[in-house]
């Protein structure tokens, strides 16, 4: 709250005070009041007006400065009514009361929305578990009948169902994951087995390096993440070369990096900064059917929930590489003895 703004706001009151002094002085002159009395009256008048003006400004300035500073420092602005002190002037007290009323109303709305969101999430999870039963039965029937074509389409349906489930979980405040030592080779092997039919159908070569290590993660969530990366690699294979997927782990002093690289069509440079944005499909999404722009968005959110980093690098026509970063923190490892 700058003094210049205060003076500008108080300018009408200053002009009224000065006009009142001129009027009173004119009457005193008209009635032949002595000069000494006029000067004495003017001094008392202006000193009292100045004192009242400064007192009024200072107490308001302190309140509004605290209000502005608290609002800047708070991440959740609606908590401002809880941290500022109630002032001793009427307008300030009315402002505090209005802020508290707005906060209470907001809390009630947020609580209602949270209940609705929790109910919707419970319904989605129930629906996913229910729909998985007939899908699993159909997959078993296709396996018994040796019908690989239908089995592959059912696997894709199952992947889309998983996407719905993890999208619901990614925005939840609940903790549906358990971070513990997770072997990379086992998680990737499960992912490869899940996509085995399509990998064999497209004659994709899989190369791995250094996966015999563990990272601190949730095996199911990490399996879903790798499945999304595998699905993207299979979706954007290049017709100009033999398809290949290379998965390599790199152990550094402070973190472990998992590089997931394919030699597919690549990502245009203009699209690369936005591939983790919600519903972004880009040039490849318009060229190849079936892109929703949700896969990498969900992967990014899940990595954020798990505390993993994720980045992408690509050269169109050569390769695409997604890198996952896992922190190496011995405090979370159960086999470390704490002193």
N, C-alpha and C positions, 0 to 999 in steps of 0.2 A: 504494500500500500504506500505509494509515493506521495510526498508532500505536495507536489505539483497537482496531482489528481485530487487531493483533498481540497486544496485551495480553489480549484476549478469547480468542484462540487459545492463548495460553500460560498461561492461568489455572490449569488443572489442574497444570502443572509448578510454578507458584508455590506452590500450596496444598500440594503434596507436599514441596517444599523447606521451607516453613514448618512443616509437620507433623513433618518429620524433626528440625528444630531443637528443637521442643517436646519431642519424645521424648528426644533426647540430653540436653537441659537437665534433664529430669525425672530421668534416671539419674544425672546428675552431682550433683544436689541430694540424691538418695537415698543416695549414697555420701559425702555431706558434703564435697563439693569446695568449695574456697574461692570466694568471690564474685568476687575479682579474676580467677581463672582462667576462671570461667564467662563474665564480661564479655569477657575477651580472646578466648576461643574464639568467642563470638557475633559479635564484630566481624570476626574473620578469616573466619568462616563466611559471613556476609552479604556482606562485601566481595567475596569470591571468587565467590559465587553471582551477585552483581550484575554483576561483570565478565564472567563467562561468559555471562550472560543478554544483556548489551548487545553483546558481540562476536558472538554467534550471531545476534542480530536484525539488526545492521547489515550483515553480509555477505549475509544472505538478502534483506533489504530492498533492497539495491542491485541484486541480480540480478533480483528480481521487479518492481522499478520499471522497470528497463531492458526487461524482457520486456513489460510492459503498455504502456510508451511506444512501443516499436517496433511492437507490434501495432496501436496507434492510428494511427501515421503511415504504415504500409505500406498501399498499395492492394491488394496481393496478400498476404494474411495468411500464406499458406503459406511465404513466404520468411523468416519470422521466425527460423528456425534458422540462417540464413546471416548474420544481422546481429548477433546477441547473442554476447557473449563467454562462454566456458565458465567457470563459477564454480569455487571451490576447495572446495566441500563436496559430499558424495556425492549428496544428493537433487537438487541443481542439475545435476550431471553426468548423472544418470539422466534428468532432465527434458529436457536438451539432446539426449541420445541418442534418446529417444523421439520428440522433434520431428523429428530428422533422419530417423529411420526412417519416420515418417508422411509427411514430405516426399518421400522417395524413392519410396514406394508411390504417392503422388499423382502424381508425375511420370510414372511408368510407366503409370498409368491414363489420364492426359491424353494421353500419346503414343499409346496404343492407340486412344483415341477419336478423336484427330486423324487417324490413319491410316484408320480406318473412315469418318470424315466425308469425307476427301479421296477415298477410293475411291467413296463414294456420289455425291459431287459429279461426279466424272469420268463415272460411269455416267449420271447425269441429263443432263449435257451431251452425251454420245454419243447418248442416246436422243432428245433434242430435235433434234439435227442429223439423225438418221436419220428421224424422223417428219416433219420438214419437207419431205423430198423427195416423198413421196406427196401431202402436202397441197398443195405447190406444183404438182405435176402435175395434181391435181384442179382447182385454181384456173385453170390454163391451159386445161383442157378446158371448164370452165364459161365462160371468156372466149370461146373459139372457138365454143361453142354459144349464146352470148349468153343465158346462164341466170343472171340477176342474183340471183335468190332463193337458189340454192344457193351462189353465189359469196360472198354476204354471210355465210352460215352457216360457210363454210370460213374466211372472214376471222376470225370470232369464235373458231373452233377454233385458228387460228394465234395469236391474241392470248392465249388460255389457255396455249398451249405456251410463248409468250414469258414469261408470268407465272411458270411453273415454272422456266424458265431463270434469270430475274433473281432469283427468290426464293432459288435455290441460290447465286447469286453474291453476293447481299447479305450472307450470313452467312459468306462465305469471307474468309480472310486474304490471299488472292492479289490481285494488282493487275490486274484484267481491263479496266481502263479507261485512257484516255490523256487527260489534261486539257490542252486547247489552245484557241486562239481558235475559237469556234463561232458561226457566224451564226445568230441567232434566226430570221430570216425563212426560211432554208432548212430548218431543223429543223421549224418549224411547217408549212411547205408540205408536207413529206414526210408529216407526221402527217395533215394535211387530205386529201391524196391517198389515204392508206391508208383513211380513213373516208369517202371521197367518195360511195360508193354509199348508205350509210345517211344521210349528210347530205342528199343529193338526195332520197332517199325520204321523209324527214321534213320536207323543205323548211326546213332550218335556215339562218339567215342568219349568215355569218361576218364579223365586223368586226375589223380589226387596226389597231394604231397604234404607231408607233415601233419596229417590229421590225427596222429596218435598222441594227442594232448587233450587236456581238459580245460574248460572255461567255466566261469561262474555264470550260469544262466538257467532258464527253465527249459527242460528238454522238449515239452510239447509246443511251447511258443516258438522256440528256436526251430523245431521241425517244420512248423507252419511257415516261418520266414524263409527257410531254405526251399520249401516247396513252392512258394511264390516265385522265388528267383529261378528255380528250375523251370517252372511253367512259362515264365517270360522268355527264357532262353529257347525253349522248344517252340514258342509262338513266333519268334523272330529269327528263325534259322535263315542263313544265306543260301540261295540256290547256286552260288558260284564256287563253293568249296565244300570239302567234306566236313560235316558238323562235328564240333568238338567242344566239350565243357571241361574246364580245368578248375579244380578247387584246391587252394593251397593255404595252409596255415603258417603264419609267421609269428614266432614268439619273440617279443621284445622285453626289455627290463620292466617296463611299467604297464604293458598291455599285450594282448594277443590279437593279431589281425587275421581275419579269414577273407581271402580273396576268392570271389566267385566270378569266373571269367568265361565268356563264350566268344566264338568267332562268327557271330551272326551279323545281321545287317547294320548294327550299331545305332547310335542315337545322334541325331543332328545336334550340332553345337548350340543352336538357338533353343533347343528343347531341354538340354541337359540341366539347366538350373531349376527347372520346374517339374521334373519327373516325380518328385515326392509330393506335389500339390494334389489336393483332392480333385478327382474327376478330370485331371489333365491327361489327355491322350496324345497330343502332339501330332507330328507328321506321320510317324509310324502307325499311330492309332487310326488315322484316316486311310492309310494304305492297306493295313491288315485288319480284317474284320474281327470282332470279338473283344476289342479293347474297351475297358470301362474306366480306366484311370484310377481305380480304387486299390489295386493290388499293392503297389509301392507306397501309396499313402498309408494303408493299414500297416505295412511293414515298418514304415518310419515311426508311426505311433507306438507300435509294440516295442520297437527298439528304445524309444524314449521311456516307456514304462519300465523296461528291464534295466535301463541305465547303459545301454549299448550305443555306440556311435555307428553311423552309417554314411557312406559317401559313394559317389558314382564317378566313373571315368569312361569315356568312350571315344572312338574314332570311327566315323561312319564308313561302312564297308570293310572294317577290319575287326573290331572287337568291342565288347561292352564288359566292364568290370565293376562289380559292386563289392565294396569292402565293408565288412562288419568289424567293429572294434570292441573288444572285451577287456575291461579293466582287470589287472592282476593285483588283487588285494588279499593278502594272506589272512586278514582279520575275518573273512567270510569262509575260510576253508576249515572244515571240521577236523582235519588231521593236524592242525597247528596248535601246539601247546602254548597257551598264553602265560607269560611270566608276571 
